[in-house]
Every structure is written in structure tokens, then in C-alpha cells.
């Protein structure tokens, strides 16, 4: 089954590229999530990156909830 949905990003900007390989084989996101990418974004506010969590911070955040 295929579905379409909006994709929300943690930074604002313009999508400048989409990964056609993932569009053709979306199961790769599950098989290799850290090696895969969906899109490239030209950020309109690069300072937003400072507010993002790394993997360790997100893991700690999840354990608190």
C-alpha cells in the first residue's frame, strides 16, 4: 500500500532536490535510515540548526516523556 502525506521539516527553507532513488524504493529508508536522504533544503534561516537535537539528546528527551 502506498500513501502520500505532508512532510514537516525542523528548519524552514526551499526544497532544492529530491532523492529519486528513495522515491523508487522507499523501503531503503527502513533498511538504511542513516545513509538515506529524502530531500535537500536550502535553509532560509540557518541559525535554526542550533536548536536541533543530536541523536543522544533526542534519546534522552524520549526517555523523559
PDB file with SEQRES, HELIX, SHEET and CRYST1 records, atoms N, CA, C and O in Angstrom:
SEQRES   1 A   65  UNK UNK UNK UNK UNK UNK UNK UNK UNK UNK UNK UNK UNK          
SEQRES   2 A   65  UNK UNK UNK UNK UNK UNK UNK UNK UNK UNK UNK UNK UNK          
SEQRES   3 A   65  UNK UNK UNK UNK UNK UNK UNK UNK UNK UNK UNK UNK UNK          
SEQRES   4 A   65  UNK UNK UNK UNK UNK UNK UNK UNK UNK UNK UNK UNK UNK          
SEQRES   5 A   65  UNK UNK UNK UNK UNK UNK UNK UNK UNK UNK UNK UNK UNK          
HELIX    1 AA1 UNK A   20  UNK A   24  1                                   5    
HELIX    2 AA2 UNK A   28  UNK A   31  1                                   4    
HELIX    3 AA3 UNK A   46  UNK A   51  5                                   6    
HELIX    4 AA4 UNK A   55  UNK A   64  1                                  10    
SHEET    1 AA1 2 UNK A  13  UNK A  18  0                                        
SHEET    2 AA1 2 UNK A  39  UNK A  43 -1                                        
CRYST1    1.000    1.000    1.000  90.00  90.00  90.00 P 1           1          
ATOM      1  N   UNK A   1       0.833  -1.164   0.000  1.00  0.00           N  
ATOM      2  CA  UNK A   1       0.000   0.000   0.000  1.00  0.00           C  
ATOM      3  C   UNK A   1       0.885   1.238   0.000  1.00  0.00           C  
ATOM      4  O   UNK A   1       1.858   1.307   0.751  1.00  0.00           O  
ATOM      5  N   UNK A   2       0.561   2.193  -0.819  1.00  0.00           N  
ATOM      6  CA  UNK A   2       1.288   3.456  -0.862  1.00  0.00           C  
ATOM      7  C   UNK A   2       0.380   4.553  -0.348  1.00  0.00           C  
ATOM      8  O   UNK A   2      -0.839   4.507  -0.508  1.00  0.00           O  
ATOM      9  N   UNK A   3       1.005   5.539   0.272  1.00  0.00           N  
ATOM     10  CA  UNK A   3       0.249   6.676   0.792  1.00  0.00           C  
ATOM     11  C   UNK A   3       1.038   7.946   0.559  1.00  0.00           C  
ATOM     12  O   UNK A   3       2.258   7.910   0.399  1.00  0.00           O  
ATOM     13  N   UNK A   4       0.359   9.039   0.540  1.00  0.00           N  
ATOM     14  CA  UNK A   4       1.004  10.345   0.406  1.00  0.00           C  
ATOM     15  C   UNK A   4       0.622  11.181   1.620  1.00  0.00           C  
ATOM     16  O   UNK A   4      -0.515  11.143   2.089  1.00  0.00           O  
ATOM     17  N   UNK A   5       1.592  11.931   2.115  1.00  0.00           N  
ATOM     18  CA  UNK A   5       1.341  12.785   3.273  1.00  0.00           C  
ATOM     19  C   UNK A   5       2.312  13.955   3.236  1.00  0.00           C  
ATOM     20  O   UNK A   5       3.349  13.903   2.575  1.00  0.00           O  
ATOM     21  N   UNK A   6       1.958  15.004   3.954  1.00  0.00           N  
ATOM     22  CA  UNK A   6       2.865  16.131   4.079  1.00  0.00           C  
ATOM     23  C   UNK A   6       4.090  15.705   4.874  1.00  0.00           C  
ATOM     24  O   UNK A   6       4.009  14.828   5.734  1.00  0.00           O  
ATOM     25  N   UNK A   7       5.202  16.317   4.587  1.00  0.00           N  
ATOM     26  CA  UNK A   7       6.437  16.050   5.313  1.00  0.00           C  
ATOM     27  C   UNK A   7       6.865  17.350   5.966  1.00  0.00           C  
ATOM     28  O   UNK A   7       7.095  18.347   5.282  1.00  0.00           O  
ATOM     29  N   UNK A   8       6.971  17.344   7.277  1.00  0.00           N  
ATOM     30  CA  UNK A   8       7.356  18.533   8.016  1.00  0.00           C  
ATOM     31  C   UNK A   8       8.846  18.477   8.309  1.00  0.00           C  
ATOM     32  O   UNK A   8       9.383  17.418   8.635  1.00  0.00           O  
ATOM     33  N   UNK A   9       9.510  19.614   8.195  1.00  0.00           N  
ATOM     34  CA  UNK A   9      10.943  19.677   8.431  1.00  0.00           C  
ATOM     35  C   UNK A   9      11.232  20.543   9.654  1.00  0.00           C  
ATOM     36  O   UNK A   9      10.443  21.431   9.979  1.00  0.00           O  
ATOM     37  N   UNK A  10      12.344  20.299  10.332  1.00  0.00           N  
ATOM     38  CA  UNK A  10      12.673  21.082  11.523  1.00  0.00           C  
ATOM     39  C   UNK A  10      13.306  22.435  11.198  1.00  0.00           C  
ATOM     40  O   UNK A  10      13.576  23.219  12.108  1.00  0.00           O  
ATOM     41  N   UNK A  11      13.543  22.716   9.939  1.00  0.00           N  
ATOM     42  CA  UNK A  11      14.089  24.007   9.519  1.00  0.00           C  
ATOM     43  C   UNK A  11      13.255  24.542   8.360  1.00  0.00           C  
ATOM     44  O   UNK A  11      12.639  23.774   7.622  1.00  0.00           O  
ATOM     45  N   UNK A  12      13.241  25.841   8.207  1.00  0.00           N  
ATOM     46  CA  UNK A  12      12.486  26.438   7.102  1.00  0.00           C  
ATOM     47  C   UNK A  12      13.406  26.654   5.908  1.00  0.00           C  
ATOM     48  O   UNK A  12      14.610  26.857   6.061  1.00  0.00           O  
ATOM     49  N   UNK A  13      12.823  26.607   4.730  1.00  0.00           N  
ATOM     50  CA  UNK A  13      13.613  26.832   3.531  1.00  0.00           C  
ATOM     51  C   UNK A  13      12.924  26.298   2.298  1.00  0.00           C  
ATOM     52  O   UNK A  13      11.717  26.058   2.289  1.00  0.00           O  
ATOM     53  N   UNK A  14      13.718  26.118   1.254  1.00  0.00           N  
ATOM     54  CA  UNK A  14      13.220  25.687  -0.055  1.00  0.00           C  
ATOM     55  C   UNK A  14      13.802  24.318  -0.408  1.00  0.00           C  
ATOM     56  O   UNK A  14      15.010  24.108  -0.292  1.00  0.00           O  
ATOM     57  N   UNK A  15      12.958  23.397  -0.834  1.00  0.00           N  
ATOM     58  CA  UNK A  15      13.431  22.091  -1.298  1.00  0.00           C  
ATOM     59  C   UNK A  15      14.112  22.310  -2.648  1.00  0.00           C  
ATOM     60  O   UNK A  15      13.502  22.816  -3.589  1.00  0.00           O  
ATOM     61  N   UNK A  16      15.390  21.919  -2.728  1.00  0.00           N  
ATOM     62  CA  UNK A  16      16.146  22.125  -3.963  1.00  0.00           C  
ATOM     63  C   UNK A  16      16.470  20.810  -4.672  1.00  0.00           C  
ATOM     64  O   UNK A  16      16.918  20.822  -5.818  1.00  0.00           O  
ATOM     65  N   UNK A  17      16.246  19.671  -3.997  1.00  0.00           N  
ATOM     66  CA  UNK A  17      16.476  18.369  -4.627  1.00  0.00           C  
ATOM     67  C   UNK A  17      15.668  17.310  -3.888  1.00  0.00           C  
ATOM     68  O   UNK A  17      15.468  17.391  -2.676  1.00  0.00           O  
ATOM     69  N   UNK A  18      15.210  16.320  -4.642  1.00  0.00           N  
ATOM     70  CA  UNK A  18      14.526  15.158  -4.072  1.00  0.00           C  
ATOM     71  C   UNK A  18      15.290  13.912  -4.488  1.00  0.00           C  
ATOM     72  O   UNK A  18      15.802  13.839  -5.605  1.00  0.00           O  
ATOM     73  N   UNK A  19      15.368  12.945  -3.605  1.00  0.00           N  
ATOM     74  CA  UNK A  19      16.106  11.716  -3.869  1.00  0.00           C  
ATOM     75  C   UNK A  19      15.234  10.763  -4.686  1.00  0.00           C  
ATOM     76  O   UNK A  19      14.361  10.092  -4.136  1.00  0.00           O  
ATOM     77  N   UNK A  20      15.464  10.703  -5.970  1.00  0.00           N  
ATOM     78  CA  UNK A  20      14.670   9.854  -6.862  1.00  0.00           C  
ATOM     79  C   UNK A  20      14.832   8.371  -6.519  1.00  0.00           C  
ATOM     80  O   UNK A  20      13.895   7.593  -6.702  1.00  0.00           O  
ATOM     81  N   UNK A  21      16.006   7.969  -6.026  1.00  0.00           N  
ATOM     82  CA  UNK A  21      16.216   6.559  -5.660  1.00  0.00           C  
ATOM     83  C   UNK A  21      15.291   6.146  -4.520  1.00  0.00           C  
ATOM     84  O   UNK A  21      14.771   5.030  -4.516  1.00  0.00           O  
ATOM     85  N   UNK A  22      15.082   7.038  -3.555  1.00  0.00           N  
ATOM     86  CA  UNK A  22      14.179   6.729  -2.444  1.00  0.00           C  
ATOM     87  C   UNK A  22      12.732   6.716  -2.928  1.00  0.00           C  
ATOM     88  O   UNK A  22      11.929   5.901  -2.473  1.00  0.00           O  
ATOM     89  N   UNK A  23      12.404   7.609  -3.839  1.00  0.00           N  
ATOM     90  CA  UNK A  23      11.040   7.617  -4.378  1.00  0.00           C  
ATOM     91  C   UNK A  23      10.729   6.305  -5.091  1.00  0.00           C  
ATOM     92  O   UNK A  23       9.597   5.824  -5.049  1.00  0.00           O  
ATOM     93  N   UNK A  24      11.738   5.729  -5.745  1.00  0.00           N  
ATOM     94  CA  UNK A  24      11.557   4.466  -6.463  1.00  0.00           C  
ATOM     95  C   UNK A  24      11.578   3.260  -5.528  1.00  0.00           C  
ATOM     96  O   UNK A  24      10.952   2.241  -5.823  1.00  0.00           O  
ATOM     97  N   UNK A  25      12.295   3.363  -4.398  1.00  0.00           N  
ATOM     98  CA  UNK A  25      12.425   2.237  -3.468  1.00  0.00           C  
ATOM     99  C   UNK A  25      12.379   2.759  -2.033  1.00  0.00           C  
ATOM    100  O   UNK A  25      13.406   2.778  -1.355  1.00  0.00           O  
ATOM    101  N   UNK A  26      11.210   3.182  -1.560  1.00  0.00           N  
ATOM    102  CA  UNK A  26      11.115   3.796  -0.231  1.00  0.00           C  
ATOM    103  C   UNK A  26      11.503   2.865   0.924  1.00  0.00           C  
ATOM    104  O   UNK A  26      11.778   3.336   2.028  1.00  0.00           O  
ATOM    105  N   UNK A  27      11.527   1.580   0.683  1.00  0.00           N  
ATOM    106  CA  UNK A  27      11.933   0.644   1.739  1.00  0.00           C  
ATOM    107  C   UNK A  27      13.375   0.875   2.178  1.00  0.00           C  
ATOM    108  O   UNK A  27      13.770   0.433   3.257  1.00  0.00           O  
ATOM    109  N   UNK A  28      14.162   1.559   1.356  1.00  0.00           N  
ATOM    110  CA  UNK A  28      15.547   1.866   1.722  1.00  0.00           C  
ATOM    111  C   UNK A  28      15.614   2.753   2.963  1.00  0.00           C  
ATOM    112  O   UNK A  28      16.605   2.713   3.693  1.00  0.00           O  
ATOM    113  N   UNK A  29      14.583   3.549   3.211  1.00  0.00           N  
ATOM    114  CA  UNK A  29      14.572   4.371   4.428  1.00  0.00           C  
ATOM    115  C   UNK A  29      14.596   3.502   5.678  1.00  0.00           C  
ATOM    116  O   UNK A  29      15.228   3.861   6.672  1.00  0.00           O  
ATOM    117  N   UNK A  30      13.919   2.371   5.637  1.00  0.00           N  
ATOM    118  CA  UNK A  30      13.938   1.452   6.778  1.00  0.00           C  
ATOM    119  C   UNK A  30      15.208   0.628   6.803  1.00  0.00           C  
ATOM    120  O   UNK A  30      15.743   0.343   7.875  1.00  0.00           O  
ATOM    121  N   UNK A  31      15.697   0.242   5.641  1.00  0.00           N  
ATOM    122  CA  UNK A  31      16.882  -0.607   5.568  1.00  0.00           C  
ATOM    123  C   UNK A  31      18.154   0.140   5.966  1.00  0.00           C  
ATOM    124  O   UNK A  31      19.040  -0.441   6.592  1.00  0.00           O  
ATOM    125  N   UNK A  32      18.251   1.413   5.612  1.00  0.00           N  
ATOM    126  CA  UNK A  32      19.460   2.190   5.899  1.00  0.00           C  
ATOM    127  C   UNK A  32      19.081   3.639   6.215  1.00  0.00           C  
ATOM    128  O   UNK A  32      19.376   4.540   5.429  1.00  0.00           O  
ATOM    129  N   UNK A  33      18.432   3.869   7.355  1.00  0.00           N  
ATOM    130  CA  UNK A  33      17.911   5.217   7.635  1.00  0.00           C  
ATOM    131  C   UNK A  33      18.984   6.292   7.768  1.00  0.00           C  
ATOM    132  O   UNK A  33      18.728   7.447   7.430  1.00  0.00           O  
ATOM    133  N   UNK A  34      20.172   5.949   8.247  1.00  0.00           N  
ATOM    134  CA  UNK A  34      21.213   6.962   8.429  1.00  0.00           C  
ATOM    135  C   UNK A  34      22.027   7.202   7.163  1.00  0.00           C  
ATOM    136  O   UNK A  34      22.799   8.158   7.094  1.00  0.00           O  
ATOM    137  N   UNK A  35      21.864   6.356   6.179  1.00  0.00           N  
ATOM    138  CA  UNK A  35      22.557   6.528   4.912  1.00  0.00           C  
ATOM    139  C   UNK A  35      21.634   7.094   3.837  1.00  0.00           C  
ATOM    140  O   UNK A  35      22.091   7.415   2.740  1.00  0.00           O  
ATOM    141  N   UNK A  36      20.359   7.220   4.135  1.00  0.00           N  
ATOM    142  CA  UNK A  36      19.360   7.658   3.156  1.00  0.00           C  
ATOM    143  C   UNK A  36      19.007   9.130   3.372  1.00  0.00           C  
ATOM    144  O   UNK A  36      19.197   9.683   4.456  1.00  0.00           O  
ATOM    145  N   UNK A  37      18.497   9.734   2.329  1.00  0.00           N  
ATOM    146  CA  UNK A  37      18.004  11.105   2.437  1.00  0.00           C  
ATOM    147  C   UNK A  37      16.792  11.269   1.543  1.00  0.00           C  
ATOM    148  O   UNK A  37      16.680  10.596   0.518  1.00  0.00           O  
ATOM    149  N   UNK A  38      15.885  12.153   1.921  1.00  0.00           N  
ATOM    150  CA  UNK A  38      14.669  12.403   1.151  1.00  0.00           C  
ATOM    151  C   UNK A  38      14.806  13.631   0.266  1.00  0.00           C  
ATOM    152  O   UNK A  38      14.445  13.611  -0.911  1.00  0.00           O  
ATOM    153  N   UNK A  39      15.334  14.703   0.854  1.00  0.00           N  
ATOM    154  CA  UNK A  39      15.406  15.956   0.112  1.00  0.00           C  
ATOM    155  C   UNK A  39      16.556  16.797   0.634  1.00  0.00           C  
ATOM    156  O   UNK A  39      17.048  16.596   1.745  1.00  0.00           O  
ATOM    157  N   UNK A  40      16.968  17.735  -0.190  1.00  0.00           N  
ATOM    158  CA  UNK A  40      17.957  18.729   0.212  1.00  0.00           C  
ATOM    159  C   UNK A  40      17.224  20.057   0.309  1.00  0.00           C  
ATOM    160  O   UNK A  40      16.418  20.412  -0.552  1.00  0.00           O  
ATOM    161  N   UNK A  41      17.526  20.782   1.384  1.00  0.00           N  
ATOM    162  CA  UNK A  41      16.828  22.043   1.651  1.00  0.00           C  
ATOM    163  C   UNK A  41      17.827  23.184   1.695  1.00  0.00           C  
ATOM    164  O   UNK A  41      18.853  23.096   2.370  1.00  0.00           O  
ATOM    165  N   UNK A  42      17.528  24.247   0.978  1.00  0.00           N  
ATOM    166  CA  UNK A  42      18.290  25.491   1.110  1.00  0.00           C  
ATOM    167  C   UNK A  42      17.605  26.257   2.234  1.00  0.00           C  
ATOM    168  O   UNK A  42      16.505  26.785   2.071  1.00  0.00           O  
ATOM    169  N   UNK A  43      18.278  26.304   3.373  1.00  0.00           N  
ATOM    170  CA  UNK A  43      17.658  26.895   4.558  1.00  0.00           C  
ATOM    171  C   UNK A  43      17.522  28.409   4.414  1.00  0.00           C  
ATOM    172  O   UNK A  43      18.427  29.086   3.925  1.00  0.00           O  
ATOM    173  N   UNK A  44      16.386  28.920   4.845  1.00  0.00           N  
ATOM    174  CA  UNK A  44      16.182  30.364   4.829  1.00  0.00           C  
ATOM    175  C   UNK A  44      16.645  30.994   6.141  1.00  0.00           C  
ATOM    176  O   UNK A  44      16.864  32.204   6.206  1.00  0.00           O  
ATOM    177  N   UNK A  45      16.794  30.183   7.179  1.00  0.00           N  
ATOM    178  CA  UNK A  45      17.258  30.671   8.484  1.00  0.00           C  
ATOM    179  C   UNK A  45      18.229  29.644   9.070  1.00  0.00           C  
ATOM    180  O   UNK A  45      17.844  28.863   9.940  1.00  0.00           O  
ATOM    181  N   UNK A  46      19.484  29.632   8.606  1.00  0.00           N  
ATOM    182  CA  UNK A  46      20.448  28.623   9.068  1.00  0.00           C  
ATOM    183  C   UNK A  46      20.644  28.573  10.581  1.00  0.00           C  
ATOM    184  O   UNK A  46      21.062  27.542  11.109  1.00  0.00           O  
ATOM    185  N   UNK A  47      20.355  29.653  11.279  1.00  0.00           N  
ATOM    186  CA  UNK A  47      20.506  29.660  12.738  1.00  0.00           C  
ATOM    187  C   UNK A  47      19.572  28.655  13.414  1.00  0.00           C  
ATOM    188  O   UNK A  47      19.795  28.297  14.571  1.00  0.00           O  
ATOM    189  N   UNK A  48      18.536  28.198  12.720  1.00  0.00           N  
ATOM    190  CA  UNK A  48      17.611  27.209  13.294  1.00  0.00           C  
ATOM    191  C   UNK A  48      18.322  25.904  13.620  1.00  0.00           C  
ATOM    192  O   UNK A  48      17.852  25.148  14.469  1.00  0.00           O  
ATOM    193  N   UNK A  49      19.424  25.626  12.977  1.00  0.00           N  
ATOM    194  CA  UNK A  49      20.160  24.379  13.207  1.00  0.00           C  
ATOM    195  C   UNK A  49      20.627  24.288  14.655  1.00  0.00           C  
ATOM    196  O   UNK A  49      20.689  23.195  15.217  1.00  0.00           O  
ATOM    197  N   UNK A  50      20.952  25.414  15.256  1.00  0.00           N  
ATOM    198  CA  UNK A  50      21.444  25.417  16.636  1.00  0.00           C  
ATOM    199  C   UNK A  50      20.417  24.855  17.617  1.00  0.00           C  
ATOM    200  O   UNK A  50      20.787  24.362  18.682  1.00  0.00           O  
ATOM    201  N   UNK A  51      19.133  24.925  17.271  1.00  0.00           N  
ATOM    202  CA  UNK A  51      18.078  24.437  18.158  1.00  0.00           C  
ATOM    203  C   UNK A  51      17.778  22.949  17.977  1.00  0.00           C  
ATOM    204  O   UNK A  51      16.989  22.394  18.741  1.00  0.00           O  
ATOM    205  N   UNK A  52      18.382  22.295  16.995  1.00  0.00           N  
ATOM    206  CA  UNK A  52      18.114  20.883  16.745  1.00  0.00           C  
ATOM    207  C   UNK A  52      18.833  19.996  17.756  1.00  0.00           C  
ATOM    208  O   UNK A  52      19.886  20.364  18.277  1.00  0.00           O  
ATOM    209  N   UNK A  53      18.259  18.829  18.029  1.00  0.00           N  
ATOM    210  CA  UNK A  53      18.874  17.857  18.933  1.00  0.00           C  
ATOM    211  C   UNK A  53      19.712  16.869  18.135  1.00  0.00           C  
ATOM    212  O   UNK A  53      19.369  16.529  17.003  1.00  0.00           O  
ATOM    213  N   UNK A  54      20.818  16.406  18.730  1.00  0.00           N  
ATOM    214  CA  UNK A  54      21.548  15.303  18.127  1.00  0.00           C  
ATOM    215  C   UNK A  54      20.909  14.002  18.608  1.00  0.00           C  
ATOM    216  O   UNK A  54      19.956  14.033  19.387  1.00  0.00           O  
ATOM    217  N   UNK A  55      21.420  12.874  18.157  1.00  0.00           N  
ATOM    218  CA  UNK A  55      20.809  11.576  18.481  1.00  0.00           C  
ATOM    219  C   UNK A  55      20.786  11.315  19.984  1.00  0.00           C  
ATOM    220  O   UNK A  55      19.797  10.797  20.502  1.00  0.00           O  
ATOM    221  N   UNK A  56      21.858  11.665  20.692  1.00  0.00           N  
ATOM    222  CA  UNK A  56      21.898  11.434  22.140  1.00  0.00           C  
ATOM    223  C   UNK A  56      20.879  12.301  22.873  1.00  0.00           C  
ATOM    224  O   UNK A  56      20.191  11.824  23.776  1.00  0.00           O  
ATOM    225  N   UNK A  57      20.780  13.572  22.490  1.00  0.00           N  
ATOM    226  CA  UNK A  57      19.819  14.469  23.131  1.00  0.00           C  
ATOM    227  C   UNK A  57      18.388  14.006  22.860  1.00  0.00           C  
ATOM    228  O   UNK A  57      17.537  14.069  23.747  1.00  0.00           O  
ATOM    229  N   UNK A  58      18.124  13.549  21.655  1.00  0.00           N  
ATOM    230  CA  UNK A  58      16.772  13.068  21.343  1.00  0.00           C  
ATOM    231  C   UNK A  58      16.454  11.803  22.139  1.00  0.00           C  
ATOM    232  O   UNK A  58      15.336  11.641  22.629  1.00  0.00           O  
ATOM    233  N   UNK A  59      17.439  10.905  22.269  1.00  0.00           N  
ATOM    234  CA  UNK A  59      17.229   9.695  23.064  1.00  0.00           C  
ATOM    235  C   UNK A  59      16.901  10.033  24.511  1.00  0.00           C  
ATOM    236  O   UNK A  59      16.018   9.421  25.111  1.00  0.00           O  
ATOM    237  N   UNK A  60      17.608  11.004  25.071  1.00  0.00           N  
ATOM    238  CA  UNK A  60      17.337  11.431  26.448  1.00  0.00           C  
ATOM    239  C   UNK A  60      15.950  12.069  26.540  1.00  0.00           C  
ATOM    240  O   UNK A  60      15.221  11.824  27.501  1.00  0.00           O  
ATOM    241  N   UNK A  61      15.589  12.869  25.567  1.00  0.00           N  
ATOM    242  CA  UNK A  61      14.265  13.504  25.535  1.00  0.00           C  
ATOM    243  C   UNK A  61      13.156  12.456  25.494  1.00  0.00           C  
ATOM    244  O   UNK A  61      12.151  12.576  26.195  1.00  0.00           O  
ATOM    245  N   UNK A  62      13.347  11.434  24.675  1.00  0.00           N  
ATOM    246  CA  UNK A  62      12.330  10.367  24.570  1.00  0.00           C  
ATOM    247  C   UNK A  62      12.183   9.633  25.896  1.00  0.00           C  
ATOM    248  O   UNK A  62      11.074   9.245  26.264  1.00  0.00           O  
ATOM    249  N   UNK A  63      13.274   9.436  26.615  1.00  0.00           N  
ATOM    250  CA  UNK A  63      13.217   8.708  27.891  1.00  0.00           C  
ATOM    251  C   UNK A  63      12.514   9.516  28.974  1.00  0.00           C  
ATOM    252  O   UNK A  63      11.988   8.939  29.926  1.00  0.00           O  
ATOM    253  N   UNK A  64      12.495  10.836  28.847  1.00  0.00           N  
ATOM    254  CA  UNK A  64      11.819  11.687  29.828  1.00  0.00           C  
ATOM    255  C   UNK A  64      10.315  11.623  29.632  1.00  0.00           C  
ATOM    256  O   UNK A  64       9.560  11.641  30.605  1.00  0.00           O  
ATOM    257  N   UNK A  65       9.872  11.549  28.384  1.00  0.00           N  
ATOM    258  CA  UNK A  65       8.433  11.580  28.068  1.00  0.00           C  
ATOM    259  C   UNK A  65       7.722  10.340  28.524  1.00  0.00           C  
ATOM    260  O   UNK A  65       6.513  10.216  28.333  1.00  0.00           O  
TER     261      UNK A  65                                                      
END                                                                             
